[in-house]
Amino acid sequence: MKKYISLIILIISLASCKKQLATAPTDTLAPETYYNTEDDLNKALTGVYNSVANNNIYGLFFAYWHHYNADDLYAVAGATGNAINAQNSTDANYQAFWQACYQGIYRANVLLENLNKPTMDETKRNAIKGETLFLRGYFYYLLATHYGGVPMPLKSGFDIDNPGLPRSTLKEVYTQILADMTAAEPLVYKISAFTTNGRVTQTAVQGILARVSLSMAGFPLNETARYNDALQWATKVYTSGLHALNPDYTKVFINLMQDVYDTKENLWEIEFEVKSAPTAYAGGGRWGNVVGLVSNDNSIGITTNFSACTGKLFFSYASDTNDVRMNWNCANFTYTSASSGATKVPLLYTQNQYNRQIGKFRREYELTVPKQKNLTPCNFPTIRYSDVLLMLAEAENEVNGPTPLALTCLNLVRTRAKATNFSYSGTGNFVITSKAAFRSTIQDERLRELCYETQRRLDLIRWGIYIPTMKALSLDFATNAPTNTTGRLAGDNTSERNYYYPIPQYELGLNPLLTQNPGF
């Protein structure tokens, strides 16, 4: 049962961003009359989790708008504006994302300020504190990776005469992220304490800290010593004995669609839930609905024709056609257009290579019937064990070179995919000859393994190869795609300004201390 999205949130403000950053909110329950019991604290923590699953973060924004502008998928429909790296500061999606993150930060701040009010078991109190600190740090990580330096409120309210906060530097924001998450790591429970993984647990914190460290090691901070930190955090997960790869890659995503929790594979999931149609229910997400296999048959599950796989992704598997991820991620069939009784139409290898539909999140596996038209129960895998293995391999290579440990972690991921393992000797496409070659291999393997999981654009930016990669993608579409034109648009538009989203114009109007990102 997905407790964190089924509780009714009555205790936390839905304050506007203006209230979050400029004034003390006036529409919350007063702390002096709440936060007096352990149950109050747990309900407040539910409110913080609820912000992560907000429609403007993982509920829809990350399932749709955030996906574009990388080299794993592209916009088929609505190929304008933020779908093709032609963003503008008045776009409501970026304002909504900004406000949802600050809503979560505000909720976390209120909870942290009232944490010590009830009499309760200290281990349980510390766990709530740890989860809240981590989530606050995670909201700041989302803001930092998408907007750069941002205002950084660390308490719930501000004097009504305070016009707002200026932007902290990117370094200052990351320093706070590290402070929150490292403080959280010893306080939260181990994942073995749960049968689900919607809660933040110790290895989830460690895995995200590895991700944060790699972000800091790369562009634009370029703090290369952080590779050591990433290595240490990823190693903690690796040696914990708490995680292992599901032997079936496809089952990972079927489980997500069917409410089956795999605490070995997935360190942390964003939870969603739906009830049978026509019941109106707002707890569902859009994974499989706006990014998936196109269908207008509700017995399969309605999925809209918004996006498709790039030829680059499809051909990244071409040197090893036994790789099960190719036909799962780049679906080797389509559905007929019938609204009822739609059937699968197989695709040959040579068909639709630049226009394959996205097969990772498949609505046909949903168990709840009749299905909701626009909502799915599919949880989102915020961080998987295969991601940790690839981060460990990457950090180990940067610190110590392509060691046996780095190769082992890479090959664990490839073995699960039934792909050919890499080695240090021999001939052909699967030989590691240098540190640089291993770095390139990891970059390609993250594309193959983690496509559509919201990390690709951020990976390309931190590696310092975002612009040339997008330009090459555009050229590939122009040269090799038979009739496709929309696939090249994001690459055509990519420039230095696209490292970050624009600061929302609405927020600039509210807070005169804010400044806009370059190019907007």
C-alpha positions in Angstrom: 0.0 0.0 0.0 1.4 3.3 -1.0 1.0 5.1 2.3 2.8 8.3 1.3 0.4 9.3 -1.4 -2.9 8.0 0.1 -2.9 10.1 3.2 -4.8 13.3 3.0 -2.4 16.2 3.6 -4.1 18.7 5.9 -1.3 20.1 7.9 1.1 21.7 5.4 0.7 25.0 3.5 0.3 25.1 -0.2 1.8 28.6 0.0 2.8 30.4 -3.2 6.5 30.9 -4.0 6.0 34.5 -2.9 5.0 33.4 0.5 7.8 30.8 0.7 10.6 33.3 -0.1 9.3 36.6 1.0 6.8 36.5 3.8 5.6 34.3 6.7 2.9 32.0 5.4 -0.6 32.7 6.8 -2.5 29.6 5.7 -0.8 26.9 7.7 -1.9 25.2 10.9 -0.1 27.0 13.7 2.9 25.0 15.0 1.8 25.7 18.6 -1.3 23.6 18.0 0.3 20.9 15.8 3.5 18.8 15.8 2.6 17.6 19.3 2.6 13.9 18.7 4.7 11.3 16.9 1.7 10.9 14.5 1.8 14.6 13.8 5.4 14.4 12.8 4.8 11.4 10.5 2.0 13.2 8.8 4.1 16.2 8.3 6.9 14.0 6.8 4.3 12.6 4.4 3.6 16.1 3.3 7.3 16.5 2.4 7.3 13.3 0.4 4.1 14.4 -1.3 6.0 17.4 -2.7 8.5 15.1 -4.5 5.6 13.3 -6.2 4.0 16.6 -7.1 2.7 16.8 -10.7 5.1 19.6 -11.2 8.1 17.4 -10.4 8.0 13.6 -10.8 4.3 13.4 -11.4 4.3 14.9 -14.8 7.1 17.5 -15.4 9.9 14.9 -15.2 7.8 12.4 -17.1 7.3 14.8 -19.9 9.1 18.2 -20.3 12.3 17.4 -18.5 12.9 14.3 -20.7 13.6 16.2 -23.9 16.8 17.9 -24.9 19.1 15.0 -24.5 20.2 12.2 -26.8 17.9 9.4 -25.7 14.5 10.7 -26.9 13.0 13.6 -28.8 9.7 15.4 -29.2 7.4 14.0 -31.9 4.4 16.2 -31.1 4.5 19.7 -29.7 8.1 20.2 -31.0 8.3 23.8 -29.9 9.6 25.8 -26.9 10.9 23.8 -24.1 10.6 20.5 -26.0 13.4 21.7 -28.4 15.7 23.7 -26.2 13.9 26.9 -27.1 12.8 27.7 -23.6 11.6 31.1 -22.3 11.3 32.6 -18.9 7.5 32.9 -19.1 6.9 29.2 -19.6 4.5 28.0 -16.9 6.2 24.6 -16.6 9.4 26.1 -15.2 7.6 28.3 -12.8 5.6 25.3 -11.5 8.7 23.2 -11.1 10.5 26.0 -9.2 7.5 26.5 -6.9 7.0 22.8 -6.2 10.7 22.5 -5.1 10.3 25.4 -2.8 7.0 24.1 -1.5 8.9 20.9 -0.5 11.7 23.0 1.1 9.2 25.0 3.1 7.5 21.9 4.4 10.8 20.4 5.4 11.8 23.6 7.2 8.6 23.7 9.2 9.0 20.1 10.2 12.6 20.5 11.2 11.7 23.5 13.4 9.1 21.5 15.3 10.8 18.2 15.4 11.6 18.2 19.2 8.1 19.1 20.4 6.6 15.6 21.0 7.7 13.1 23.6 8.7 10.0 21.6 11.3 7.4 20.9 14.6 9.2 19.9 15.5 6.7 17.2 12.2 7.3 15.5 12.6 11.1 15.9 16.1 10.9 14.4 14.8 8.9 11.4 12.2 11.5 10.7 14.9 14.2 11.0 17.2 12.3 8.6 14.5 11.8 6.0 13.5 15.4 6.2 17.0 16.7 5.9 17.7 14.5 3.0 14.6 15.6 1.2 15.4 19.2 1.7 18.8 18.6 0.3 17.3 16.7 -2.6 15.0 19.6 -3.5 18.0 21.9 -3.5 19.8 19.4 -5.7 17.0 19.5 -8.2 17.1 23.3 -8.2 20.9 23.5 -8.4 21.1 21.1 -11.4 18.3 22.9 -13.3 18.6 26.6 -12.3 22.2 26.9 -11.0 22.6 29.0 -7.8 19.2 29.7 -6.2 17.8 31.5 -3.1 18.3 29.2 -0.1 15.9 29.6 2.8 16.8 27.4 5.7 13.9 28.4 8.0 10.2 28.5 7.4 9.3 32.2 7.5 10.8 35.6 6.8 10.0 39.1 8.0 7.1 40.5 6.0 9.3 43.5 5.1 12.0 41.3 3.6 11.6 41.5 -0.2 13.2 38.1 -0.7 16.5 36.4 -0.9 19.3 36.8 -3.4 20.7 33.8 -5.3 23.3 31.8 -3.4 26.2 30.7 -5.5 26.1 27.2 -7.0 29.0 26.3 -4.6 27.0 27.5 -1.6 23.9 25.5 -2.6 26.0 22.3 -3.1 27.6 22.8 0.3 24.2 22.9 1.9 23.1 19.8 -0.1 26.1 17.9 1.2 25.5 19.2 4.8 21.9 18.0 4.8 22.5 14.7 3.2 25.6 13.7 5.1 23.8 14.6 8.4 20.9 12.4 7.2 22.9 9.4 6.3 23.5 7.9 9.9 20.0 8.9 11.1 17.7 7.1 8.5 16.8 3.4 8.7 18.4 0.8 6.5 16.3 -0.5 3.7 16.1 -3.9 5.4 13.7 -2.3 7.9 11.1 -2.0 5.1 9.4 -4.2 2.5 8.8 -1.1 0.3 11.3 1.5 -1.0 9.2 4.7 -1.0 11.0 5.8 2.1 14.5 7.3 2.1 16.9 4.8 3.6 20.6 4.7 4.3 21.8 3.3 1.0 19.5 5.6 -0.9 21.2 8.6 0.8 24.6 7.1 0.0 23.7 6.5 -3.7 22.3 10.1 -4.1 25.4 11.4 -2.4 27.5 9.6 -5.0 25.4 11.3 -7.7 25.8 14.7 -6.0 29.5 14.2 -5.8 29.8 13.3 -9.5 27.8 16.5 -10.3 30.3 18.5 -8.3 33.3 16.8 -9.9 32.1 17.8 -13.3 31.0 20.9 -15.1 30.6 23.7 -14.0 32.2 23.4 -10.6 34.9 20.9 -11.8 35.9 19.9 -8.3 37.7 16.8 -9.4 38.5 15.7 -5.9 34.8 14.9 -5.5 35.4 11.8 -7.6 37.0 10.4 -4.4 33.8 11.2 -2.5 31.6 9.6 -5.2 33.8 6.5 -5.0 33.4 6.3 -1.2 29.6 6.7 -1.2 29.0 4.3 -4.0 31.3 1.8 -2.4 29.2 1.9 0.8 26.2 0.8 -1.2 28.2 -1.8 -3.0 29.6 -3.4 0.2 26.4 -3.1 2.2 25.1 -6.4 1.1 21.6 -4.9 0.8 21.4 -4.6 -2.9 21.7 -6.7 -6.0 20.5 -6.5 -9.6 17.2 -8.1 -10.5 18.3 -10.9 -12.9 15.7 -9.8 -15.5 16.1 -6.2 -16.7 12.5 -6.1 -18.1 11.1 -7.2 -14.7 12.4 -4.1 -13.1 10.0 -2.0 -15.0 7.1 -4.5 -14.9 7.4 -4.5 -11.2 7.2 -0.7 -11.1 4.0 -0.8 -13.1 2.5 -3.5 -10.9 3.2 -2.2 -7.4 5.7 -4.9 -6.8 8.6 -3.5 -4.6 12.1 -4.7 -5.4 14.3 -3.4 -2.5 17.4 -5.0 -3.9 17.3 -3.3 -7.3 15.7 0.0 -6.4 17.2 2.1 -3.6 14.4 4.7 -3.7 11.2 5.0 -5.7 8.8 8.0 -6.1 5.4 6.4 -5.3 2.2 6.7 -7.3 -1.2 5.0 -7.1 -4.4 4.9 -9.0 -7.8 3.6 -8.4 -10.0 1.9 -11.0 -11.7 4.3 -13.5 -14.0 6.2 -13.4 -13.0 7.0 -9.8 -11.4 10.5 -9.7 -8.1 10.1 -7.9 -5.1 12.4 -8.0 -2.4 10.1 -6.7 -1.3 8.7 -10.0 1.6 9.7 -12.1 2.2 9.9 -15.9 5.0 7.3 -16.4 3.8 5.2 -19.3 1.1 7.7 -20.3 3.2 10.5 -21.7 6.4 8.5 -22.2 5.6 5.0 -23.5 4.2 2.9 -26.3 1.5 4.8 -28.2 -2.0 3.3 -27.7 -5.6 4.6 -27.8 -6.9 1.2 -26.5 -7.8 1.6 -22.8 -7.5 -2.2 -22.2 -3.8 -1.7 -23.0 -3.6 1.8 -21.5 -3.8 5.1 -23.2 -0.4 6.6 -24.2 0.0 9.8 -26.2 2.3 10.2 -29.2 4.6 12.8 -27.6 8.1 11.3 -27.9 10.2 8.7 -29.6 13.7 7.1 -29.3 16.6 8.6 -31.0 18.5 6.7 -33.6 21.6 7.1 -31.5 20.0 5.2 -28.6 18.8 2.4 -30.9 22.2 2.0 -32.6 24.0 2.1 -29.2 22.9 -1.5 -28.9 23.8 -2.4 -32.5 27.2 -3.9 -31.8 25.6 -6.4 -29.5 22.1 -7.3 -30.6 21.7 -9.9 -27.8 21.4 -7.0 -25.4 17.8 -7.3 -24.1 17.6 -3.6 -23.4 17.5 -2.8 -27.1 14.0 -4.2 -27.9 12.7 -3.3 -24.4 13.8 0.3 -24.4 13.3 0.9 -28.2 10.2 -1.2 -28.7 10.3 -3.7 -31.5 6.5 -3.4 -32.2 3.7 -0.9 -32.4 0.0 -1.1 -31.6 -2.6 -0.9 -34.2 -4.8 2.3 -34.0 -8.0 0.5 -33.0 -9.5 2.0 -29.8 -10.5 -1.5 -28.7 -8.8 -4.8 -29.5 -5.6 -3.1 -30.6 -2.9 -5.7 -31.6 0.9 -5.7 -31.7 2.6 -5.1 -35.1 6.2 -6.4 -35.0 9.0 -4.3 -36.4 12.0 -5.7 -38.2 15.4 -4.5 -37.1 15.6 -2.2 -40.1 12.3 -0.5 -39.4 11.7 2.8 -37.5 15.3 3.0 -36.3 15.0 6.7 -35.8 11.4 6.6 -34.6 11.0 3.6 -32.2 8.5 4.1 -29.5 9.5 4.1 -25.9 9.0 0.7 -24.3 10.6 1.0 -20.8 7.3 1.9 -19.0 4.6 -0.3 -20.5 0.9 0.2 -19.5 -0.1 -3.3 -20.7 1.3 -4.6 -17.4 -1.0 -2.5 -15.2 -3.1 -4.6 -12.9 -5.8 -2.1 -11.9 -8.8 -2.3 -14.3 -10.5 -0.4 -15.8 -7.5 1.8 -16.3 -7.4 5.5 -15.8 -7.0 7.3 -19.1 -4.2 9.7 -18.1 -2.9 8.4 -14.8 -0.7 5.3 -14.1 0.4 3.5 -10.9 4.0 3.3 -12.1 6.5 4.2 -9.5 9.5 6.1 -10.6 12.9 4.5 -9.8 14.8 7.6 -8.5 18.0 5.6 -8.1 18.6 2.0 -9.1 21.5 -0.3 -8.1 22.7 -0.5 -11.7 23.1 3.3 -11.6 25.2 2.9 -8.4 27.4 0.3 -10.1 28.0 2.5 -13.0 28.8 5.5 -10.8 31.2 3.4 -8.8 32.9 2.2 -12.0 33.1 5.8 -13.3 34.5 7.2 -10.0 37.0 4.3 -9.7 38.3 4.9 -13.2 38.7 8.7 -12.5 40.6 8.0 -9.3 42.5 4.9 -9.9 42.1 4.1 -13.7 40.3 1.2 -15.2 40.9 -1.3 -12.4 39.4 -4.7 -12.0 36.8 -3.2 -9.6 35.7 -0.7 -12.2 35.5 -3.5 -14.9 33.6 -5.8 -12.5 30.9 -3.2 -11.8 30.5 -2.4 -15.5 30.2 -6.1 -16.4 27.6 -6.8 -13.7 25.3 -4.4 -15.5 26.1 -5.9 -18.9 25.8 -9.5 -17.8 22.3 -8.8 -16.5 21.4 -7.3 -19.9 22.9 -10.4 -21.7 25.4 -8.1 -23.4 29.0 -9.0 -24.1 31.4 -8.3 -21.2 34.3 -5.9 -21.6 37.9 -7.1 -21.0 41.4 -5.7 -21.0 42.7 -7.8 -23.9 41.6 -9.1 -27.3 40.2 -7.4 -30.3 36.9 -5.9 -31.3 34.4 -3.5 -29.7 34.6 -4.8 -26.1 38.2 -4.1 -25.1 39.3 -1.4 -22.6 42.6 0.0 -23.6 42.9 3.2 -21.4 41.3 5.4 -18.8 39.9 7.6 -21.6 38.4 4.5 -23.3 36.8 3.4 -20.1 35.3 6.8 -19.5 33.8 6.7 -23.0 32.4 3.2 -22.4 30.8 4.3 -19.1 29.2 7.3 -20.9 27.7 4.9 -23.5 26.6 2.3 -21.0 24.7 4.9 -18.9 22.8 5.8 -22.1 21.9 2.1 -22.7 21.0 1.3 -19.1 19.4 4.5 -17.8 17.7 6.0 -20.8 14.4 7.9 -20.0 15.2 8.0 -16.3 15.9 11.8 -16.2 19.7 11.6 -15.8 20.9 11.8 -19.3 20.9 15.5 -19.9 22.5 16.1 -16.5 25.2 13.5 -17.3 26.1 15.1 -20.6 26.4 18.5 -18.9 28.6 17.3 -16.0 30.8 15.5 -18.5 31.3 18.8 -20.4 30.0 17.2 -23.7 26.4 18.5 -23.8 26.7 20.9 -26.7 28.8 18.8 -29.0 26.6 15.7 -28.3 23.5 17.6 -29.2 25.0 19.0 -32.3 26.1 15.6 -33.4 22.6 14.3 -32.7 21.2 16.9 -35.0 23.6 16.0 -37.7 22.8 12.3 -37.3 19.1 13.0 -37.8 19.7 15.3 -40.8 22.1 12.8 -42.5 20.6 9.4 -41.6 16.9 9.6 -40.6 14.8 8.9 -43.6 12.1 11.5 -43.2 12.4 12.8 -39.6 12.8 16.5 -39.0 11.7 17.1 -35.4 14.5 14.9 -34.0 17.2 17.5 -35.0 15.5 20.6 -33.6 16.7 20.4 -30.0 20.3 19.9 -31.2 20.0 22.8 -33.6 18.9 25.1 -30.8 21.4 24.0 -28.1 23.9 26.5 -26.9 25.6 27.6 -23.6 22.3 29.0 -22.3 20.8 25.5 -22.2 22.9 24.3 -19.3 20.2 25.7 -17.1 16.5 26.5 -17.2 15.4 30.2 -17.2 14.6 31.7 -13.8 10.8 32.1 -14.0 9.8 35.6 -15.0 7.1 35.5 -12.4 9.6 34.9 -9.6 11.8 37.8 -10.9 8.8 40.0 -10.6 8.2 38.9 -7.0 11.8 39.1 -5.9 13.9 42.0 -7.1 17.0 40.4 -5.7 16.8 37.5 -8.2 18.9 37.7 -11.4 18.2 35.8 -14.7 20.4 33.0 -16.1 22.6 33.9 -19.1 20.8 33.9 -22.5 17.3 34.4 -21.3 
